[in-house]
Amino acid sequence: MPLQPSPLRNFGPGAHLGVKETEAALVEHYPRLVRLAYLTLPPGLGRHRRVLAAHASVQRALHGKARPAPGQGGEGIPAPRSGVRAGDGTNTPAYAAVRLRVVRSALAYGRRPRWWPGRMPAPAVLRPSMPVVRGLRLFPRAGGMDEFTLDRALADVPAAVRAALGLRLLESLSADSTGALLAGAGVADPAGAVRAAAQVEGSDHERVRRMLRSDEFDPCTVQTRPGDLLRRRHRVRAGASALALLVVAGSLALSVGTDTDGAPSVVSAPRGTMPGGALDPAGLVRTPPEQWADTSRVDFSAWPSRGGRADDRELLARALGTWAAPGPDVAVTSTPGTAVVPPSQPPQLLFAGSLGGEGVVLFHDGGVRVVRYAEPLSAEGSPVLDFARADDSDVTTAAALAVSRTGASTRYLLAPWVTVAATRDLLAPGTPARALDVDRDGITAAVPRPEEGGGCLSWPAMQLRSSEKIVEKHAFLVTDLGDLAPVHLTHTPAPGAGAPARQPREATSTDALAGWARTACSLGDLRHSGVRAVNNWQFAVQPLPGTRSTADWVCTRADTWRGPGRVLVQFVPPAASPFARAEVVADRRNTALCSRFGQHVVAGTHWRSPAGSWYVLAAGSRAVERIEVAGSVRGASDGPVLAVRAPRGAAFRVDAELRDGGTMSSVR
């Protein structure tokens, strides 16, 4: 007869829980507790340390005496009720006590005592704990782009908010029970954390719940990779050398403690702490080669130092000196809104090498800028210094940097997470992408540049794919608009009948490529303006009067690194050629239109039917309920589109009513 587990004792308020009950609850629900701890822990730990810290937080919950958690036997506090199934073992005092300990331990990683040095890890990070893994890097399996975006968003909120989100969505606790548990874990404002959690990723929490239960947030199902084997070998050697130096230094300290006159010896400050230390090549920040695969901050700060001249002290010194004080012969360029001041601290070295007859150095100053220095290898020519914004970059906008340019082509340094690179012509959407050669340093072969000042006969772009260590099956497009970083291209499909508002997605689908074929030539007006990303939003589809065809209305929004955006509203009627240029009907600068802060748009234009009749056409986005045209032609329509006969060139104005009662006029 199988043995039956002994029933849990009936715990009253203030009773202590036994070790056996606590252990049983921990073992039975170990995966869900580790997932909750992983979500709460600071993403800045990196995925490897975060996985280990999550397991350590749960395993530490077994130690010591546990009391029933708030909401489980506590007085005046409701027990969890929303979505918790009776009999699944999660509504017991033992499980609630363990869960409280796990949350408290995970929150401790983000706290520092007032007296604790600001740049040192919190005490909980320094606490020795199990498990310990050496020689391997662990990280959860990559999810999709939605999960990656959610993880990035959660990195920007406090740990208490992440814990509240996990308790509400993973543990299905009510708002009251969540607040009570957070209060028991030492959170200063538990109600505020619960309210903030309700705002994470909008109101579609079922979608967020599914993502939090995906492999992206599962530290129990992990992948392994070796650590940096070469660095490990160097560390062993360095440790032996350091030990020998300590022995020698200790011997000298016994014999030499003061100067001959009895005064204390003077020790010079370390290099890099004195004025000018930011310009010392020895102080340059060099990111470990594999850090990009073990961090939640996937941007230029995760790039390793690469290039055949990364240790060329003279080249690096000239680059830093020119950055600090460009001479009269140095050609300096900068994208709008980019400061050209010297670095205030040692910058990060991204690349140093010889390429295209130049010595090239790429720097990242830690958050705001990327800087390119180039000097001719021959006696002819002058140095060049290029500045560009790079704040808030991500897996796509930090995917490449222009390292060498000619009049007709560009060579890029690709991010370490880019595993596949290809080129394609946006004006030939039916032509497959062609593989692009990349050398061992991540430098691409020459990529054709879009023509300037001539006809728009082609528009080259790069199609890149991220490593599965970052995000699974993620391909995206970038194109050269003359700045150091290429521009990320996205696409937002037309609204579906009754479907929720759609979000921008990568422009690699058949429909997205077909849309960009008609609108790519408009990108020429955005050159050298500091654009980071351009999205084609197909905000309306309009039946054309007298035909069986439809036309698309597209809002092309360019977002700059410094914030302001530019909008081109384009009318895309049927055409004989797949790359016939769309008609730009409106151009607005410094606007929030067609972004998440400006989600409504309406526009109008003249159109001639195949039969020769002229019309005024107007269309609005999904929230437009009624459109009116006034001026020398009048008409109205219930719905987001309107077509009215009008003389050629008739003056008109378009106004729209929104479903929420608001009104707006057409963008011009």
VODREN-191363 format. One record per residue (C-alpha): residue number from 1; y, x, z. Coordinates in nm, 3 decimals. Each point is the difference from the previous one (the first is absolute). Example, Ala and Ser with C-alpha at 12.3 -4.5 7.8 and 13.67 -1.06 7.14 Angstrom:
BEGIN
REC    k       yy       xx       zz
REC    1   -0.450    1.230    0.780
REC    2    0.344    0.137   -0.066
REM end
This chain:
BEGIN
REC    k       yy       xx       zz
REC    1    0.000    0.000    0.000
REC    2    0.332    0.158   -0.103
REC    3    0.236    0.098    0.271
REC    4    0.307   -0.221    0.036
REC    5    0.334    0.153    0.091
REC    6    0.120   -0.096    0.343
REC    7    0.282   -0.254   -0.011
REC    8    0.352    0.119    0.078
REC    9    0.112   -0.075    0.349
REC   10    0.264   -0.267    0.049
REC   11    0.318    0.202    0.054
REC   12    0.288   -0.151    0.183
REC   13    0.364    0.110    0.004
REC   14    0.034    0.358    0.118
REC   15   -0.374    0.074   -0.015
REC   16   -0.125    0.335   -0.127
REC   17   -0.225    0.019   -0.302
REC   18   -0.323    0.196    0.016
REC   19   -0.066    0.299   -0.223
REC   20   -0.304   -0.167   -0.156
REC   21    0.197   -0.309   -0.105
REC   22    0.281    0.216   -0.136
REC   23   -0.242    0.223   -0.191
REC   24   -0.183   -0.300   -0.146
REC   25    0.327   -0.152   -0.126
REC   26    0.115    0.332   -0.142
REC   27   -0.324    0.076   -0.183
REC   28   -0.040   -0.351   -0.139
REC   29    0.352   -0.017   -0.140
REC   30    0.064    0.368   -0.064
REC   31    0.098   -0.032   -0.372
REC   32    0.264   -0.269    0.059
REC   33    0.147    0.189    0.297
REC   34    0.026    0.321   -0.203
REC   35    0.166   -0.189   -0.285
REC   36    0.255   -0.144    0.246
REC   37    0.070    0.345    0.143
REC   38    0.034    0.152   -0.349
REC   39    0.255   -0.265   -0.098
REC   40    0.204    0.057    0.318
REC   41    0.003    0.381   -0.012
REC   42    0.296    0.177   -0.169
REC   43   -0.070    0.050   -0.374
REC   44    0.188    0.330    0.031
REC   45   -0.311    0.149    0.164
REC   46   -0.160    0.020   -0.343
REC   47   -0.318   -0.181   -0.089
REC   48   -0.241    0.263    0.136
REC   49    0.161    0.024    0.345
REC   50    0.061   -0.375    0.001
REC   51   -0.372   -0.072   -0.055
REC   52   -0.100    0.234    0.283
REC   53    0.273   -0.133    0.229
REC   54   -0.115   -0.358   -0.063
REC   55   -0.356    0.084    0.102
REC   56    0.127    0.197    0.301
REC   57    0.217   -0.292    0.113
REC   58   -0.298   -0.234   -0.002
REC   59   -0.238    0.244    0.167
REC   60    0.252    0.073    0.276
REC   61    0.012   -0.372    0.076
REC   62   -0.337    0.033    0.172
REC   63    0.126    0.243    0.264
REC   64    0.141   -0.112    0.331
REC   65    0.004   -0.341    0.159
REC   66    0.108   -0.289   -0.218
REC   67    0.155   -0.325    0.113
REC   68   -0.009   -0.325   -0.197
REC   69    0.272    0.007   -0.262
REC   70    0.291   -0.244   -0.007
REC   71   -0.122   -0.319   -0.155
REC   72   -0.356    0.044    0.131
REC   73   -0.010   -0.118    0.354
REC   74    0.365    0.076    0.071
REC   75    0.206   -0.265    0.170
REC   76    0.237   -0.212   -0.207
REC   77   -0.080    0.171   -0.331
REC   78   -0.185   -0.189   -0.273
REC   79   -0.321    0.149   -0.134
REC   80   -0.035    0.078   -0.372
REC   81   -0.078   -0.307   -0.203
REC   82    0.111    0.034   -0.363
REC   83   -0.296    0.082   -0.219
REC   84   -0.218    0.152    0.276
REC   85   -0.353   -0.131   -0.023
REC   86   -0.165   -0.088    0.327
REC   87   -0.308    0.210    0.048
REC   88    0.101    0.294   -0.221
REC   89    0.058    0.209    0.310
REC   90    0.372    0.052   -0.051
REC   91    0.114   -0.262    0.248
REC   92   -0.159    0.169    0.302
REC   93    0.194    0.174    0.276
REC   94   -0.182    0.327   -0.073
REC   95    0.103    0.006   -0.367
REC   96    0.358   -0.101    0.083
REC   97    0.025    0.280    0.256
REC   98   -0.131    0.258   -0.247
REC   99    0.237   -0.126   -0.270
REC  100    0.296    0.033    0.236
REC  101   -0.096    0.359    0.080
REC  102   -0.035    0.081   -0.373
REC  103    0.343   -0.143   -0.083
REC  104    0.160    0.178    0.296
REC  105   -0.159    0.332   -0.105
REC  106    0.103   -0.039   -0.366
REC  107    0.357   -0.090    0.096
REC  108    0.020    0.313    0.216
REC  109   -0.012    0.216   -0.312
REC  110    0.345   -0.122   -0.095
REC  111    0.160    0.039    0.341
REC  112    0.169    0.303    0.153
REC  113    0.132    0.030    0.353
REC  114    0.377    0.044    0.020
REC  115   -0.045    0.360    0.109
REC  116   -0.244    0.080   -0.284
REC  117    0.139    0.233   -0.275
REC  118    0.095   -0.208   -0.302
REC  119   -0.184    0.209   -0.261
REC  120   -0.328    0.026    0.190
REC  121   -0.283   -0.250   -0.041
REC  122   -0.035   -0.267    0.262
REC  123   -0.223    0.094    0.297
REC  124   -0.279   -0.228   -0.123
REC  125   -0.021    0.204   -0.320
REC  126   -0.047    0.318    0.202
REC  127   -0.270   -0.149    0.223
REC  128   -0.340    0.151   -0.083
REC  129   -0.239   -0.273   -0.105
REC  130   -0.317   -0.073   -0.189
REC  131   -0.099   -0.014   -0.275
REC  132    0.090    0.341   -0.142
REC  133   -0.068    0.085   -0.365
REC  134    0.027    0.353   -0.137
REC  135   -0.025    0.106   -0.362
REC  136    0.033   -0.352   -0.141
REC  137    0.282   -0.240   -0.075
REC  138   -0.067   -0.369    0.055
REC  139    0.184   -0.291   -0.154
REC  140   -0.071   -0.369   -0.070
REC  141   -0.093   -0.109   -0.348
REC  142    0.297   -0.070   -0.223
REC  143    0.093   -0.361   -0.062
REC  144    0.219   -0.140   -0.275
REC  145    0.372    0.029   -0.056
REC  146    0.067   -0.303    0.223
REC  147   -0.177    0.164    0.296
REC  148    0.185    0.327   -0.062
REC  149    0.333   -0.184   -0.009
REC  150   -0.084   -0.182    0.325
REC  151   -0.089    0.330    0.169
REC  152    0.335    0.144   -0.109
REC  153    0.182   -0.307    0.134
REC  154   -0.182    0.022    0.334
REC  155    0.104    0.364    0.033
REC  156    0.361   -0.116    0.028
REC  157   -0.051   -0.237    0.295
REC  158   -0.056    0.088    0.369
REC  159   -0.350    0.038    0.140
REC  160    0.043   -0.315    0.211
REC  161    0.060   -0.204   -0.317
REC  162   -0.311    0.145   -0.164
REC  163   -0.199   -0.082    0.313
REC  164    0.138   -0.355    0.002
REC  165   -0.094   -0.043   -0.366
REC  166   -0.354    0.121    0.070
REC  167   -0.041   -0.226    0.302
REC  168    0.129   -0.303   -0.192
REC  169   -0.190    0.056   -0.327
REC  170   -0.304    0.210    0.088
REC  171   -0.063   -0.139    0.348
REC  172    0.134   -0.352   -0.073
REC  173    0.193   -0.019    0.325
REC  174    0.274   -0.254    0.049
REC  175    0.361    0.117    0.023
REC  176    0.001   -0.059    0.378
REC  177   -0.322    0.194    0.057
REC  178    0.120    0.283   -0.223
REC  179    0.325    0.025    0.194
REC  180   -0.186   -0.002    0.332
REC  181   -0.236    0.276   -0.113
REC  182    0.287    0.216   -0.130
REC  183    0.182   -0.048    0.328
REC  184   -0.312    0.115    0.184
REC  185   -0.011    0.305   -0.229
REC  186    0.353    0.097    0.103
REC  187    0.202   -0.124   -0.300
REC  188    0.363   -0.053    0.106
REC  189    0.068   -0.296   -0.233
REC  190   -0.334   -0.166   -0.084
REC  191    0.160   -0.321   -0.127
REC  192    0.219    0.199   -0.239
REC  193   -0.306    0.189   -0.128
REC  194   -0.181   -0.327   -0.068
REC  195    0.300   -0.139   -0.188
REC  196    0.036    0.320   -0.203
REC  197   -0.370   -0.008   -0.088
REC  198    0.046   -0.348   -0.143
REC  199    0.250    0.144   -0.250
REC  200   -0.218    0.285   -0.126
REC  201   -0.076   -0.039   -0.370
REC  202    0.156   -0.347   -0.014
REC  203   -0.170   -0.319    0.113
REC  204   -0.332    0.029   -0.190
REC  205   -0.198    0.122    0.296
REC  206   -0.337   -0.105   -0.141
REC  207    0.053    0.258   -0.273
REC  208    0.099    0.261    0.259
REC  209   -0.305   -0.092    0.211
REC  210   -0.228    0.067   -0.298
REC  211    0.165    0.336   -0.061
REC  212   -0.026    0.104    0.366
REC  213   -0.374   -0.073   -0.018
REC  214   -0.041    0.216   -0.313
REC  215   -0.138    0.354   -0.018
REC  216    0.354    0.142    0.003
REC  217    0.027   -0.084    0.373
REC  218   -0.364    0.063    0.097
REC  219   -0.036    0.330    0.190
REC  220   -0.374   -0.060    0.046
REC  221   -0.074    0.026   -0.374
REC  222    0.146    0.334   -0.097
REC  223   -0.020    0.259   -0.273
REC  224   -0.024    0.371    0.073
REC  225    0.146    0.304   -0.168
REC  226   -0.004    0.364    0.105
REC  227    0.312    0.138    0.160
REC  228    0.195    0.284   -0.151
REC  229   -0.277    0.263   -0.008
REC  230    0.228    0.283   -0.106
REC  231    0.254   -0.082    0.270
REC  232   -0.279   -0.011    0.260
REC  233   -0.102    0.351   -0.096
REC  234    0.359    0.118    0.020
REC  235    0.038   -0.161    0.343
REC  236   -0.303    0.184    0.133
REC  237    0.143    0.327   -0.122
REC  238    0.345   -0.087    0.129
REC  239   -0.145   -0.090    0.339
REC  240   -0.175    0.332    0.027
REC  241    0.319    0.182   -0.099
REC  242    0.205   -0.202    0.248
REC  243   -0.244    0.083    0.278
REC  244    0.029    0.369   -0.080
REC  245    0.380   -0.023   -0.001
REC  246   -0.005   -0.176    0.337
REC  247   -0.206    0.282    0.147
REC  248    0.243    0.259   -0.137
REC  249    0.304   -0.200    0.113
REC  250   -0.146   -0.038    0.346
REC  251   -0.053    0.371    0.027
REC  252    0.358    0.069   -0.110
REC  253    0.133   -0.258    0.246
REC  254   -0.162    0.190    0.285
REC  255    0.182    0.320   -0.097
REC  256    0.327   -0.128   -0.149
REC  257    0.180   -0.277    0.186
REC  258    0.361    0.115    0.009
REC  259    0.236    0.238   -0.173
REC  260    0.058    0.345    0.151
REC  261    0.307   -0.126    0.186
REC  262   -0.193   -0.280    0.164
REC  263    0.155   -0.281   -0.210
REC  264   -0.233   -0.258   -0.155
REC  265   -0.104    0.069   -0.358
REC  266    0.167   -0.212   -0.269
REC  267   -0.232   -0.199   -0.227
REC  268    0.142   -0.116   -0.334
REC  269   -0.031   -0.367   -0.092
REC  270   -0.272   -0.100   -0.247
REC  271    0.100   -0.007   -0.363
REC  272    0.100   -0.346   -0.117
REC  273    0.177   -0.089    0.324
REC  274    0.310    0.202   -0.079
REC  275    0.266   -0.109   -0.252
REC  276   -0.143    0.049   -0.348
REC  277   -0.357   -0.061    0.118
REC  278   -0.033   -0.291   -0.241
REC  279    0.045    0.252   -0.284
REC  280   -0.276    0.234    0.116
REC  281   -0.300   -0.013   -0.240
REC  282   -0.228    0.075    0.296
REC  283    0.107   -0.325    0.163
REC  284   -0.088   -0.228   -0.292
REC  285   -0.220   -0.296    0.092
REC  286   -0.340    0.015   -0.169
REC  287   -0.216   -0.311    0.023
REC  288   -0.378    0.050    0.033
REC  289   -0.185   -0.072   -0.328
REC  290   -0.200   -0.296    0.133
REC  291    0.266   -0.170    0.213
REC  292    0.070   -0.262   -0.269
REC  293   -0.350   -0.142    0.057
REC  294    0.050   -0.032    0.375
REC  295    0.344   -0.155    0.047
REC  296    0.158   -0.343   -0.027
REC  297    0.317    0.158   -0.141
REC  298   -0.098    0.049   -0.363
REC  299    0.316    0.146   -0.149
REC  300    0.147    0.340   -0.089
REC  301   -0.045    0.120    0.358
REC  302   -0.379   -0.007   -0.062
REC  303    0.020    0.233   -0.303
REC  304   -0.150    0.346    0.056
REC  305    0.174    0.320   -0.114
REC  306   -0.127    0.098   -0.344
REC  307    0.072    0.247   -0.279
REC  308   -0.071    0.364   -0.078
REC  309    0.326    0.118    0.160
REC  310   -0.019   -0.199    0.323
REC  311    0.000    0.333    0.189
REC  312    0.271    0.166   -0.212
REC  313    0.254    0.060    0.277
REC  314    0.270    0.125   -0.237
REC  315   -0.018   -0.307   -0.226
REC  316    0.003   -0.232    0.301
REC  317    0.295    0.183    0.154
REC  318    0.200   -0.030   -0.325
REC  319   -0.083   -0.371   -0.024
REC  320    0.106   -0.067    0.360
REC  321    0.314    0.212   -0.035
REC  322    0.102   -0.181   -0.318
REC  323   -0.060   -0.334    0.171
REC  324    0.226    0.105    0.286
REC  325    0.279    0.148   -0.216
REC  326   -0.029   -0.058   -0.377
REC  327    0.194    0.254   -0.200
REC  328    0.236   -0.084   -0.284
REC  329   -0.274    0.070   -0.256
REC  330   -0.246   -0.251    0.156
REC  331   -0.035   -0.336   -0.175
REC  332   -0.023   -0.263    0.276
REC  333   -0.110   -0.358   -0.068
REC  334   -0.066   -0.286    0.240
REC  335   -0.102   -0.363   -0.025
REC  336    0.259   -0.252    0.126
REC  337    0.021   -0.014    0.378
REC  338   -0.171    0.335    0.059
REC  339    0.167    0.254    0.229
REC  340    0.014    0.358   -0.129
REC  341    0.056    0.161    0.341
REC  342   -0.217    0.291    0.126
REC  343   -0.314   -0.077    0.202
REC  344    0.054   -0.052    0.373
REC  345   -0.355    0.110    0.084
REC  346   -0.275    0.190   -0.181
REC  347   -0.105   -0.213   -0.300
REC  348   -0.353   -0.064   -0.117
REC  349   -0.128    0.211   -0.288
REC  350   -0.169   -0.211   -0.267
REC  351   -0.037    0.249   -0.286
REC  352    0.097    0.348   -0.109
REC  353   -0.114    0.147   -0.330
REC  354    0.086    0.114   -0.351
REC  355    0.001   -0.266   -0.267
REC  356    0.160   -0.038   -0.342
REC  357    0.187    0.330    0.022
REC  358    0.145   -0.084    0.342
REC  359   -0.070    0.073    0.362
REC  360   -0.009   -0.344    0.164
REC  361    0.011   -0.103    0.365
REC  362   -0.027   -0.357    0.131
REC  363    0.109   -0.088    0.354
REC  364   -0.010   -0.316    0.211
REC  365    0.254   -0.008    0.281
REC  366   -0.208   -0.215    0.232
REC  367    0.097   -0.352   -0.090
REC  368    0.297   -0.055   -0.230
REC  369    0.001    0.243   -0.291
REC  370   -0.209    0.202   -0.241
REC  371    0.162    0.312   -0.145
REC  372   -0.097    0.198   -0.309
REC  373    0.114    0.357   -0.055
REC  374   -0.066    0.175   -0.331
REC  375    0.099    0.347   -0.116
REC  376   -0.064    0.159   -0.342
REC  377   -0.268    0.267   -0.010
REC  378    0.203    0.190   -0.262
REC  379    0.354    0.132    0.032
REC  380    0.139   -0.291   -0.200
REC  381    0.092   -0.329    0.158
REC  382    0.123   -0.114    0.340
REC  383   -0.170   -0.154    0.304
REC  384   -0.027   -0.377    0.031
REC  385    0.006   -0.207    0.317
REC  386   -0.103   -0.369   -0.011
REC  387    0.027   -0.245    0.292
REC  388   -0.164   -0.344    0.020
REC  389   -0.060   -0.265    0.265
REC  390   -0.351   -0.040    0.139
REC  391    0.033   -0.211    0.316
REC  392   -0.258   -0.273    0.060
REC  393   -0.222    0.127   -0.279
REC  394   -0.363   -0.111   -0.012
REC  395   -0.329    0.048   -0.180
REC  396    0.157   -0.096   -0.336
REC  397    0.362    0.120    0.024
REC  398   -0.116    0.335    0.142
REC  399   -0.275    0.040   -0.260
REC  400    0.173    0.263   -0.216
REC  401    0.301    0.227   -0.036
REC  402    0.142    0.150   -0.319
REC  403   -0.054    0.374    0.029
REC  404    0.094    0.111   -0.354
REC  405    0.193   -0.175   -0.278
REC  406    0.072    0.063   -0.364
REC  407    0.191   -0.219   -0.241
REC  408   -0.315   -0.182   -0.107
REC  409   -0.242    0.018    0.293
REC  410   -0.045    0.030    0.376
REC  411   -0.265    0.166    0.213
REC  412   -0.066   -0.154    0.340
REC  413   -0.140    0.113    0.331
REC  414   -0.231   -0.282    0.109
REC  415   -0.058   -0.114    0.357
REC  416   -0.324    0.127    0.156
REC  417   -0.134   -0.357    0.015
REC  418    0.020   -0.050   -0.379
REC  419   -0.353    0.045   -0.136
REC  420    0.037   -0.129   -0.358
REC  421    0.297    0.041   -0.233
REC  422    0.054   -0.139   -0.350
REC  423    0.284   -0.082   -0.236
REC  424    0.073   -0.313   -0.197
REC  425    0.272   -0.144   -0.223
REC  426    0.151   -0.314    0.147
REC  427    0.086   -0.120   -0.351
REC  428   -0.368    0.011   -0.098
REC  429   -0.162   -0.221    0.266
REC  430   -0.329   -0.026   -0.186
REC  431   -0.050    0.378   -0.024
REC  432   -0.214    0.148    0.281
REC  433    0.150    0.259    0.232
REC  434   -0.073    0.364   -0.090
REC  435   -0.125    0.248    0.258
REC  436    0.259    0.252    0.123
REC  437   -0.099    0.357    0.086
REC  438    0.088    0.113    0.353
REC  439   -0.041    0.358    0.127
REC  440   -0.132    0.108    0.342
REC  441    0.348   -0.012    0.154
REC  442    0.055   -0.361   -0.112
REC  443    0.229    0.089   -0.295
REC  444   -0.040   -0.227   -0.300
REC  445    0.007    0.092   -0.365
REC  446    0.320   -0.092   -0.182
REC  447    0.072   -0.375    0.006
REC  448    0.230   -0.130   -0.278
REC  449    0.340   -0.123    0.120
REC  450    0.153   -0.329   -0.114
REC  451    0.254    0.065   -0.274
REC  452    0.366    0.004    0.094
REC  453    0.276   -0.106   -0.233
REC  454   -0.231   -0.104   -0.283
REC  455   -0.221   -0.289   -0.093
REC  456   -0.256   -0.131    0.245
REC  457   -0.314    0.073   -0.199
REC  458   -0.225    0.080    0.296
REC  459    0.021    0.005    0.378
REC  460   -0.236    0.249    0.167
REC  461   -0.129   -0.067    0.353
REC  462   -0.260    0.152    0.230
REC  463   -0.288   -0.206    0.135
REC  464   -0.121    0.148    0.329
REC  465   -0.284   -0.088    0.234
REC  466   -0.003    0.063    0.375
REC  467   -0.290    0.152    0.188
REC  468   -0.228   -0.247    0.177
REC  469    0.092    0.183    0.321
REC  470    0.340   -0.171   -0.032
REC  471   -0.068   -0.335   -0.164
REC  472   -0.295   -0.120   -0.202
REC  473    0.025   -0.059   -0.378
REC  474    0.377    0.040   -0.013
REC  475    0.151    0.092   -0.337
REC  476    0.374   -0.017   -0.069
REC  477    0.264    0.089   -0.259
REC  478    0.299    0.234    0.026
REC  479    0.253    0.105   -0.262
REC  480    0.273    0.261   -0.039
REC  481    0.361   -0.117    0.032
REC  482    0.148    0.348    0.035
REC  483   -0.022    0.049    0.378
REC  484   -0.235    0.228    0.195
REC  485   -0.235   -0.282    0.099
REC  486   -0.132   -0.229   -0.276
REC  487    0.056   -0.375    0.039
REC  488   -0.275   -0.235    0.117
REC  489   -0.051   -0.298   -0.233
REC  490   -0.135   -0.333    0.131
REC  491   -0.048   -0.355   -0.124
REC  492    0.026   -0.347    0.161
REC  493   -0.188   -0.269   -0.196
REC  494    0.137   -0.343   -0.082
REC  495   -0.035   -0.265    0.273
REC  496   -0.318   -0.202   -0.016
REC  497   -0.010   -0.377    0.045
REC  498   -0.002   -0.061    0.374
REC  499   -0.067    0.368    0.071
REC  500    0.188    0.187    0.273
REC  501    0.274    0.244   -0.094
REC  502   -0.149    0.307   -0.157
REC  503    0.067    0.360    0.101
REC  504    0.058    0.302   -0.225
REC  505   -0.319    0.167   -0.113
REC  506   -0.085    0.310   -0.199
REC  507    0.094   -0.021   -0.367
REC  508   -0.342    0.099   -0.133
REC  509   -0.141   -0.340   -0.096
REC  510   -0.001   -0.131   -0.357
REC  511    0.276   -0.254    0.074
REC  512    0.215    0.256    0.180
REC  513   -0.028    0.252   -0.285
REC  514    0.083   -0.272   -0.254
REC  515    0.311   -0.089    0.201
REC  516    0.115    0.361    0.031
REC  517   -0.049    0.051   -0.375
REC  518    0.278   -0.255   -0.060
REC  519    0.234    0.128    0.274
REC  520   -0.060    0.377    0.030
REC  521    0.290    0.095   -0.226
REC  522    0.243   -0.152    0.251
REC  523   -0.097    0.283    0.238
REC  524    0.221    0.232   -0.203
REC  525    0.309   -0.148    0.168
REC  526   -0.134    0.111    0.341
REC  527   -0.024    0.375   -0.064
REC  528    0.139    0.246    0.257
REC  529    0.096   -0.277    0.242
REC  530   -0.236    0.079    0.289
REC  531   -0.250   -0.280   -0.068
REC  532   -0.321    0.004    0.205
REC  533   -0.184   -0.309   -0.134
REC  534    0.040   -0.268   -0.267
REC  535   -0.170   -0.339    0.013
REC  536   -0.039   -0.251   -0.283
REC  537    0.002   -0.348    0.157
REC  538   -0.110   -0.270   -0.244
REC  539    0.182   -0.278    0.182
REC  540   -0.039   -0.283   -0.255
REC  541   -0.194   -0.104   -0.309
REC  542    0.186   -0.242   -0.230
REC  543   -0.141   -0.217   -0.280
REC  544    0.217    0.046   -0.310
REC  545    0.128   -0.322   -0.161
REC  546   -0.140   -0.082   -0.342
REC  547   -0.288    0.249    0.037
REC  548   -0.329    0.041    0.180
REC  549    0.108    0.336    0.139
REC  550    0.143    0.110    0.332
REC  551    0.251    0.264    0.102
REC  552    0.002    0.212    0.316
REC  553    0.295    0.054    0.227
REC  554   -0.015    0.338    0.170
REC  555    0.216    0.148    0.274
REC  556   -0.023    0.379   -0.016
REC  557    0.113    0.140    0.333
REC  558    0.067    0.371    0.054
REC  559    0.008    0.111    0.364
REC  560    0.180    0.325    0.076
REC  561   -0.086    0.251    0.271
REC  562    0.336   -0.064    0.168
REC  563   -0.049   -0.379    0.020
REC  564    0.208   -0.193   -0.258
REC  565   -0.188   -0.153   -0.288
REC  566    0.075   -0.091   -0.360
REC  567   -0.134   -0.308   -0.176
REC  568   -0.053   -0.071   -0.369
REC  569   -0.099   -0.359   -0.087
REC  570   -0.191    0.004   -0.329
REC  571   -0.106   -0.281   -0.233
REC  572   -0.331    0.072   -0.174
REC  573   -0.073   -0.240   -0.289
REC  574   -0.307    0.032   -0.225
REC  575    0.025    0.289   -0.247
REC  576   -0.198    0.142   -0.287
REC  577   -0.019    0.342    0.167
REC  578   -0.156    0.058    0.344
REC  579    0.286    0.236    0.086
REC  580    0.296   -0.197   -0.141
REC  581    0.289    0.043    0.244
REC  582    0.080   -0.286    0.233
REC  583    0.354   -0.139    0.013
REC  584    0.202    0.108    0.304
REC  585    0.195   -0.312    0.103
REC  586    0.144    0.124    0.332
REC  587    0.073    0.334    0.168
REC  588    0.094    0.009    0.369
REC  589    0.058    0.315    0.209
REC  590   -0.010    0.044    0.378
REC  591   -0.185   -0.324    0.061
REC  592   -0.294   -0.130    0.201
REC  593   -0.105   -0.237   -0.281
REC  594   -0.368    0.000   -0.092
REC  595   -0.101    0.174    0.321
REC  596   -0.151   -0.139    0.319
REC  597    0.358   -0.047    0.120
REC  598    0.102   -0.186   -0.315
REC  599   -0.296   -0.213   -0.103
REC  600    0.184   -0.256   -0.216
REC  601    0.140    0.054   -0.348
REC  602    0.117   -0.215   -0.293
REC  603    0.129    0.110   -0.340
REC  604    0.076   -0.136   -0.346
REC  605    0.029    0.114   -0.361
REC  606    0.037   -0.117   -0.362
REC  607   -0.311   -0.029   -0.214
REC  608   -0.062   -0.088   -0.362
REC  609   -0.318   -0.190   -0.084
REC  610   -0.215    0.089   -0.304
REC  611    0.145   -0.312   -0.167
REC  612    0.353    0.140    0.037
REC  613    0.123   -0.222    0.285
REC  614    0.199    0.156    0.286
REC  615   -0.069   -0.074    0.364
REC  616    0.121    0.097    0.343
REC  617   -0.303    0.094    0.207
REC  618    0.006    0.044    0.376
REC  619   -0.268    0.078    0.257
REC  620   -0.026    0.062    0.373
REC  621   -0.251    0.134    0.248
REC  622   -0.260   -0.209    0.182
REC  623    0.239   -0.149    0.261
REC  624    0.237   -0.144   -0.264
REC  625   -0.029   -0.380    0.001
REC  626    0.275   -0.099   -0.247
REC  627    0.207    0.177   -0.268
REC  628    0.332   -0.114   -0.146
REC  629    0.193    0.145   -0.293
REC  630    0.378   -0.058   -0.025
REC  631    0.276    0.116   -0.232
REC  632    0.018   -0.073   -0.371
REC  633   -0.358   -0.122    0.029
REC  634   -0.144   -0.218    0.275
REC  635   -0.350   -0.078    0.117
REC  636   -0.223   -0.022    0.303
REC  637   -0.366    0.032    0.079
REC  638   -0.216   -0.070    0.305
REC  639   -0.206    0.315    0.037
REC  640    0.038    0.375   -0.048
REC  641    0.060    0.001   -0.380
REC  642    0.249   -0.169   -0.236
REC  643    0.054   -0.009   -0.377
REC  644    0.296   -0.181   -0.161
REC  645    0.130    0.001   -0.360
REC  646    0.332    0.182   -0.032
REC  647    0.221    0.154   -0.266
REC  648   -0.046    0.369   -0.065
REC  649    0.199    0.204    0.251
REC  650    0.090   -0.301    0.216
REC  651    0.151    0.094    0.337
REC  652   -0.202   -0.126    0.296
REC  653   -0.061    0.040    0.371
REC  654   -0.333   -0.049    0.178
REC  655   -0.029   -0.137    0.353
REC  656   -0.318   -0.070    0.195
REC  657   -0.110   -0.194    0.306
REC  658   -0.270    0.143    0.227
REC  659   -0.274   -0.185    0.183
REC  660    0.156    0.081    0.336
REC  661    0.330   -0.162   -0.105
REC  662    0.183    0.317   -0.096
REC  663    0.176    0.064   -0.330
REC  664    0.052    0.304   -0.218
REC  665    0.153    0.101   -0.334
REC  666   -0.150    0.204   -0.278
REC  667    0.003    0.377    0.030
REC  668    0.230    0.173   -0.248
REM end
